[in-house]
Amino acid sequence: MNRLELADFLRRGRTRLDPSDVGLAPGARRRTPGLRREEVASLAGMSVDYYTRLEQARGPRPSRQMLTALARALRLTDDERDHLFHLAGEEPPRRDTASPHVRPGLLLILDRLHDAPALVVTDCGEVLAQNALSRALSGDVLALPPRERNFVRRFFLDPAGRELFLPEDLPEHARVHVANLRAVAAARPDDPEPAALVAELRAASEEFARLWDTHEVAVRRASAKRFRHPVVGLLELDCEVLLTDDHRHHLVLHTARPGTDSHERLQLLRVVGVQDMTTTDDGGTRTRDR
């Protein structure tokens, strides 16, 4: 691990970014260009002290998960991401698999979407990034342990992964998940990730195994979805799936048609989304900042 070079690379990566580049408000006038250390730490999901020690060339060796989070926070290109891994003494992720690294341009689009829930996922269902309205709609997935960030695994193995959907819609969601995963596994026969996910789900979920044996294949595309949100109620949203050139990363957008009840409720979600609303003993509600 080259601590001095790593520290310099992190500092330069931080100072070249403006707050608007990562979806942050400019705030008060800044004495120095770029992001503050605490902003990078927040974007990467680490403590300010830990990040500061890295920039001061006195921190411990970052894990691969932490390096991926730093690359995403600093909006690094694939080549810059690989350089970051090399400086930390790690082998960069293979480029012939669904990398957890999201391209800066894709993150920029995500940051600009303020009125539509949007997230970036791999073709296997791993959630890599969310905007604020996506977190308000379905929760902060990136705050979960890494194994719980795959929405296909959560749908079949965790009851909480189905709570947002209407019971009568669950069979269709299950069918689409399995058909898409079969298409991914067939397209990447030498990649262990989809094969391992399929093997795990076939062993742990009777429903998944039954649907897998039907051999239905369908790549995930545009659709309509219904969400039952605990605060704003039923949301009927159009789901658009935009693919990167290699089809490994998907930008998933959820929009409501103007003039509908769902459009009004989605606007309400923008307002209440920064607060955690819970029911009190007397049947009322109280709010708590997230």
C-alpha positions in Angstrom: 0.0 0.0 0.0 1.4 3.4 -1.0 -0.1 5.7 1.7 1.5 8.9 0.4 0.3 8.4 -3.2 -3.1 7.3 -2.0 -3.4 10.4 0.2 -2.5 12.7 -2.6 -4.8 11.0 -5.1 -7.8 11.3 -2.7 -7.0 15.0 -2.0 -6.8 15.8 -5.7 -10.0 13.8 -6.4 -11.9 15.7 -3.7 -10.7 19.2 -4.7 -11.7 18.8 -8.4 -15.4 18.2 -7.6 -18.0 20.9 -7.0 -20.9 20.1 -4.6 -23.3 20.3 -7.6 -21.3 17.4 -9.2 -22.6 15.0 -6.5 -26.0 16.5 -6.0 -25.2 18.7 -3.0 -26.3 22.3 -2.5 -23.4 24.8 -2.7 -24.1 26.1 0.8 -21.9 28.9 2.3 -19.0 30.3 0.4 -16.0 27.9 0.5 -12.5 29.0 1.3 -11.0 26.2 -0.8 -12.2 24.5 -4.0 -13.9 21.1 -4.1 -15.7 19.0 -1.6 -15.1 19.0 2.2 -13.7 15.9 3.8 -16.9 15.4 5.7 -18.9 15.4 2.4 -16.7 12.8 0.8 -16.9 10.7 4.0 -20.7 10.9 4.0 -21.0 10.0 0.3 -18.7 7.0 0.9 -20.5 5.9 4.1 -17.4 6.1 6.3 -16.5 8.2 9.4 -14.9 11.6 8.9 -12.0 10.5 11.1 -11.3 7.5 9.0 -11.3 9.4 5.7 -9.2 12.2 7.3 -6.5 9.7 8.3 -6.4 8.3 4.7 -5.8 11.8 3.4 -3.1 12.3 6.0 -1.3 9.1 4.9 -1.8 7.5 8.3 -4.9 5.4 7.9 -5.3 1.6 7.8 -5.5 -0.3 4.5 -9.0 0.3 3.1 -11.1 -2.8 2.3 -12.3 -3.5 -1.3 -15.8 -2.4 -0.3 -14.5 0.9 1.1 -12.4 1.5 -2.1 -15.5 0.9 -4.2 -17.4 3.4 -2.1 -14.6 6.0 -2.4 -14.4 5.6 -6.1 -18.2 6.2 -6.3 -18.1 9.2 -4.0 -15.2 10.8 -6.0 -16.9 10.0 -9.3 -13.8 8.2 -10.6 -13.6 6.8 -14.1 -12.8 3.1 -14.5 -9.1 3.8 -15.0 -9.0 6.1 -12.0 -10.9 3.4 -10.0 -8.3 0.8 -11.0 -5.5 3.2 -10.0 -7.1 3.7 -6.6 -7.2 0.0 -6.0 -3.5 -0.3 -7.0 -2.4 2.4 -4.6 -4.2 0.6 -1.8 -2.4 -2.7 -2.7 -5.5 -4.3 -4.1 -6.3 -5.9 -7.5 -9.0 -3.9 -9.3 -12.3 -5.6 -10.0 -12.5 -7.5 -13.3 -14.1 -5.6 -16.1 -15.8 -8.6 -17.7 -18.2 -8.8 -14.7 -20.9 -6.5 -13.4 -18.6 -4.1 -11.6 -19.9 -2.3 -8.5 -18.3 0.9 -9.9 -20.8 3.3 -11.3 -19.6 5.6 -14.1 -19.4 9.3 -13.2 -21.8 10.2 -16.0 -24.5 7.8 -14.7 -24.1 9.2 -11.2 -24.4 12.7 -12.5 -27.8 11.8 -14.1 -28.9 10.2 -10.9 -28.0 13.3 -8.9 -30.0 15.6 -11.2 -33.2 13.6 -10.8 -35.1 15.3 -8.0 -38.7 14.5 -8.9 -38.5 10.8 -9.8 -37.2 7.8 -7.7 -34.2 6.5 -9.5 -31.5 3.9 -8.7 -28.6 2.2 -10.4 -28.5 -1.6 -10.2 -26.5 -4.4 -11.8 -28.1 -6.8 -14.2 -28.2 -9.3 -11.3 -30.2 -6.9 -9.1 -27.4 -5.5 -6.9 -28.3 -1.9 -5.9 -25.3 0.4 -6.4 -26.7 3.9 -6.0 -30.0 5.6 -5.1 -31.2 9.2 -5.2 -33.1 10.8 -2.3 -36.6 10.0 -3.6 -35.7 6.4 -4.2 -34.6 6.1 -0.6 -37.9 7.8 0.5 -39.8 5.3 -1.6 -38.1 2.0 -0.7 -35.6 2.8 2.1 -31.9 3.3 2.1 -30.7 0.0 0.5 -27.0 1.0 0.7 -27.3 1.2 4.5 -28.0 -2.5 4.6 -25.3 -5.2 4.9 -23.8 -6.0 1.5 -25.7 -9.3 1.1 -29.0 -7.6 1.6 -28.5 -5.1 -1.2 -29.6 -7.4 -4.0 -33.3 -6.9 -4.5 -33.8 -10.3 -6.1 -32.3 -12.1 -3.1 -34.4 -9.9 -0.8 -37.6 -10.6 -2.7 -37.3 -14.4 -2.4 -35.6 -14.7 1.0 -36.7 -11.8 3.1 -40.4 -11.0 3.7 -39.4 -7.3 4.0 -38.5 -7.4 0.3 -42.2 -7.7 -0.6 -43.8 -5.3 1.8 -44.0 -2.4 -0.7 -46.0 -4.4 -3.2 -49.6 -5.4 -3.3 -50.2 -9.2 -2.6 -51.9 -9.7 -5.9 -48.9 -8.3 -7.8 -46.3 -10.6 -6.1 -46.5 -13.5 -8.6 -45.8 -11.2 -11.5 -42.8 -9.6 -9.7 -41.5 -13.1 -8.9 -41.9 -14.2 -12.5 -40.1 -11.2 -13.9 -37.2 -11.5 -11.4 -36.6 -15.2 -12.4 -36.9 -14.6 -16.1 -34.5 -11.7 -16.1 -31.9 -13.6 -14.0 -32.1 -16.6 -16.4 -31.3 -14.3 -19.3 -28.4 -12.8 -17.4 -27.0 -16.2 -16.4 -27.2 -17.4 -20.0 -25.4 -14.3 -21.3 -22.6 -14.6 -18.8 -21.9 -18.4 -18.5 -18.3 -17.8 -17.3 -19.2 -15.3 -14.6 -19.6 -16.9 -11.2 -21.9 -14.1 -9.8 -25.2 -15.0 -11.5 -24.5 -18.7 -11.3 -23.9 -18.4 -7.5 -27.1 -16.3 -7.0 -29.2 -18.8 -9.0 -27.8 -21.8 -7.0 -28.4 -20.0 -3.7 -32.0 -19.1 -4.5 -32.9 -22.5 -6.0 -31.7 -24.1 -2.8 -33.4 -21.7 -0.4 -36.7 -20.7 -2.2 -39.2 -23.3 -3.4 -41.0 -20.5 -5.3 -37.8 -19.5 -7.1 -36.9 -23.2 -8.0 -40.4 -23.8 -9.4 -40.3 -20.6 -11.6 -36.7 -21.4 -12.7 -37.8 -24.8 -14.0 -40.3 -23.1 -16.3 -37.3 -21.8 -18.3 -38.9 -18.4 -19.0 -36.5 -15.8 -20.3 -37.2 -12.1 -20.4 -34.8 -9.1 -20.0 -36.2 -6.5 -17.6 -37.8 -3.6 -19.6 -40.4 -0.8 -19.1 -43.4 -1.7 -17.0 -46.0 -0.4 -14.6 -45.6 -1.0 -10.8 -47.8 -0.4 -7.8 -46.2 0.5 -4.5 -48.0 0.8 -1.1 -46.0 3.3 0.8 -46.7 3.5 4.6 -47.0 7.3 4.6 -48.4 8.5 1.3 -50.4 5.4 0.3 -50.7 3.7 -3.1 -48.4 4.8 -5.9 -49.0 3.6 -9.4 -45.7 4.3 -11.2 -44.3 3.8 -14.7 -40.9 2.0 -14.6 -38.3 2.8 -17.2 -35.1 0.8 -17.5 -32.1 2.4 -19.2 -29.1 0.2 -20.0 -25.5 1.1 -20.2 -23.7 0.1 -23.4 -22.6 -3.2 -21.9 -26.0 -3.9 -20.4 -24.3 -4.6 -17.0 -25.8 -1.5 -15.2 -29.4 -0.4 -15.3 -30.7 3.1 -14.5 -34.2 2.4 -13.2 -36.6 5.4 -13.1 -40.1 5.5 -11.6 -42.4 8.3 -12.7 -46.1 9.1 -12.2 -48.3 10.5 -14.9 -49.2 14.2 -14.3 -52.7 14.9 -13.1 -53.1 11.5 -11.3 -53.4 10.8 -7.6 -50.1 9.0 -7.7 -48.4 12.2 -9.1 -49.7 14.2 -6.2 -48.6 11.5 -3.7 -45.1 11.3 -5.3 -44.8 15.1 -4.8 -45.9 14.7 -1.2 -43.2 12.0 -0.8 -40.6 14.5 -1.9 -41.6 16.6 1.1 -41.9 14.0 3.8 -39.2 11.7 2.4 -36.5 13.3 4.7 -38.5 12.4 7.8 -39.3 9.1 9.4 -43.0 9.1 10.2 -44.1 6.7 12.9 -47.5 6.0 14.6 -48.0 7.1 18.2 -49.9 5.2 20.8 -52.9 7.5 20.3 -53.1 6.8 16.6 -51.4 10.0 15.5 -48.0 10.4 13.9 -44.7 11.9 14.9 -41.8 12.7 12.7 -38.1 12.0 13.2 -35.3 13.3 11.0 -33.5 10.6 9.2 
